[in-house]
Amino acid sequence: MEYWSGLKNDGRIQNFDVAVLGPHARLGGFILARGTEQQIDGVRRSKEFRQVMARTRLHVDELVVVDASVDEALGQQILEYQEEIDRLD
């Protein structure tokens, strides 16, 4: 959590959430980093992030990094999806 707290304190992300999940075949939990596209892109392209991910892979099976849409971005994706549905009619 120190890494993510540091990113937040430095203004490199807006916030982050930690989730621990109940019994699941593969996923035990996740961290959701929140920020602008520029903030998230900057973090993901940084050497520090790559080093943290490399270190984490030594201890965690099946580590993945994915983009997620929440808040306003989720609304935009839903609108775009609806536009595609409307084209089917």
MODELLER restraints for C-alpha pairs under 7 A, 6 or more apart:
rsr = mdl.restraints
at = mdl.atoms
rsr.add(forms.Gaussian(group=physical.xy_distance, feature=features.Distance(at['CA:7:A'], at['CA:13:A']), mean=5.76, stdev=0.5))
rsr.add(forms.Gaussian(group=physical.xy_distance, feature=features.Distance(at['CA:8:A'], at['CA:14:A']), mean=5.85, stdev=0.5))
rsr.add(forms.Gaussian(group=physical.xy_distance, feature=features.Distance(at['CA:8:A'], at['CA:15:A']), mean=5.74, stdev=0.5))
rsr.add(forms.Gaussian(group=physical.xy_distance, feature=features.Distance(at['CA:12:A'], at['CA:39:A']), mean=5.70, stdev=0.5))
rsr.add(forms.Gaussian(group=physical.xy_distance, feature=features.Distance(at['CA:13:A'], at['CA:33:A']), mean=6.96, stdev=0.5))
rsr.add(forms.Gaussian(group=physical.xy_distance, feature=features.Distance(at['CA:13:A'], at['CA:34:A']), mean=6.10, stdev=0.5))
rsr.add(forms.Gaussian(group=physical.xy_distance, feature=features.Distance(at['CA:13:A'], at['CA:35:A']), mean=4.87, stdev=0.5))
rsr.add(forms.Gaussian(group=physical.xy_distance, feature=features.Distance(at['CA:13:A'], at['CA:39:A']), mean=5.74, stdev=0.5))
rsr.add(forms.Gaussian(group=physical.xy_distance, feature=features.Distance(at['CA:13:A'], at['CA:40:A']), mean=6.76, stdev=0.5))
rsr.add(forms.Gaussian(group=physical.xy_distance, feature=features.Distance(at['CA:14:A'], at['CA:34:A']), mean=5.50, stdev=0.5))
rsr.add(forms.Gaussian(group=physical.xy_distance, feature=features.Distance(at['CA:14:A'], at['CA:35:A']), mean=4.72, stdev=0.5))
rsr.add(forms.Gaussian(group=physical.xy_distance, feature=features.Distance(at['CA:15:A'], at['CA:33:A']), mean=6.13, stdev=0.5))
rsr.add(forms.Gaussian(group=physical.xy_distance, feature=features.Distance(at['CA:15:A'], at['CA:34:A']), mean=5.11, stdev=0.5))
rsr.add(forms.Gaussian(group=physical.xy_distance, feature=features.Distance(at['CA:15:A'], at['CA:35:A']), mean=6.80, stdev=0.5))
rsr.add(forms.Gaussian(group=physical.xy_distance, feature=features.Distance(at['CA:16:A'], at['CA:31:A']), mean=6.79, stdev=0.5))
rsr.add(forms.Gaussian(group=physical.xy_distance, feature=features.Distance(at['CA:16:A'], at['CA:32:A']), mean=5.42, stdev=0.5))
rsr.add(forms.Gaussian(group=physical.xy_distance, feature=features.Distance(at['CA:16:A'], at['CA:33:A']), mean=4.28, stdev=0.5))
rsr.add(forms.Gaussian(group=physical.xy_distance, feature=features.Distance(at['CA:16:A'], at['CA:34:A']), mean=5.54, stdev=0.5))
rsr.add(forms.Gaussian(group=physical.xy_distance, feature=features.Distance(at['CA:17:A'], at['CA:31:A']), mean=5.64, stdev=0.5))
rsr.add(forms.Gaussian(group=physical.xy_distance, feature=features.Distance(at['CA:17:A'], at['CA:32:A']), mean=5.08, stdev=0.5))
rsr.add(forms.Gaussian(group=physical.xy_distance, feature=features.Distance(at['CA:17:A'], at['CA:33:A']), mean=6.54, stdev=0.5))
rsr.add(forms.Gaussian(group=physical.xy_distance, feature=features.Distance(at['CA:18:A'], at['CA:30:A']), mean=6.04, stdev=0.5))
rsr.add(forms.Gaussian(group=physical.xy_distance, feature=features.Distance(at['CA:18:A'], at['CA:31:A']), mean=4.59, stdev=0.5))
rsr.add(forms.Gaussian(group=physical.xy_distance, feature=features.Distance(at['CA:18:A'], at['CA:32:A']), mean=6.46, stdev=0.5))
rsr.add(forms.Gaussian(group=physical.xy_distance, feature=features.Distance(at['CA:19:A'], at['CA:29:A']), mean=5.27, stdev=0.5))
rsr.add(forms.Gaussian(group=physical.xy_distance, feature=features.Distance(at['CA:19:A'], at['CA:30:A']), mean=5.34, stdev=0.5))
rsr.add(forms.Gaussian(group=physical.xy_distance, feature=features.Distance(at['CA:19:A'], at['CA:31:A']), mean=6.30, stdev=0.5))
rsr.add(forms.Gaussian(group=physical.xy_distance, feature=features.Distance(at['CA:20:A'], at['CA:28:A']), mean=6.08, stdev=0.5))
rsr.add(forms.Gaussian(group=physical.xy_distance, feature=features.Distance(at['CA:20:A'], at['CA:29:A']), mean=4.19, stdev=0.5))
rsr.add(forms.Gaussian(group=physical.xy_distance, feature=features.Distance(at['CA:20:A'], at['CA:30:A']), mean=6.68, stdev=0.5))
rsr.add(forms.Gaussian(group=physical.xy_distance, feature=features.Distance(at['CA:21:A'], at['CA:28:A']), mean=5.23, stdev=0.5))
rsr.add(forms.Gaussian(group=physical.xy_distance, feature=features.Distance(at['CA:21:A'], at['CA:29:A']), mean=5.02, stdev=0.5))
rsr.add(forms.Gaussian(group=physical.xy_distance, feature=features.Distance(at['CA:43:A'], at['CA:49:A']), mean=6.29, stdev=0.5))
rsr.add(forms.Gaussian(group=physical.xy_distance, feature=features.Distance(at['CA:57:A'], at['CA:63:A']), mean=6.33, stdev=0.5))
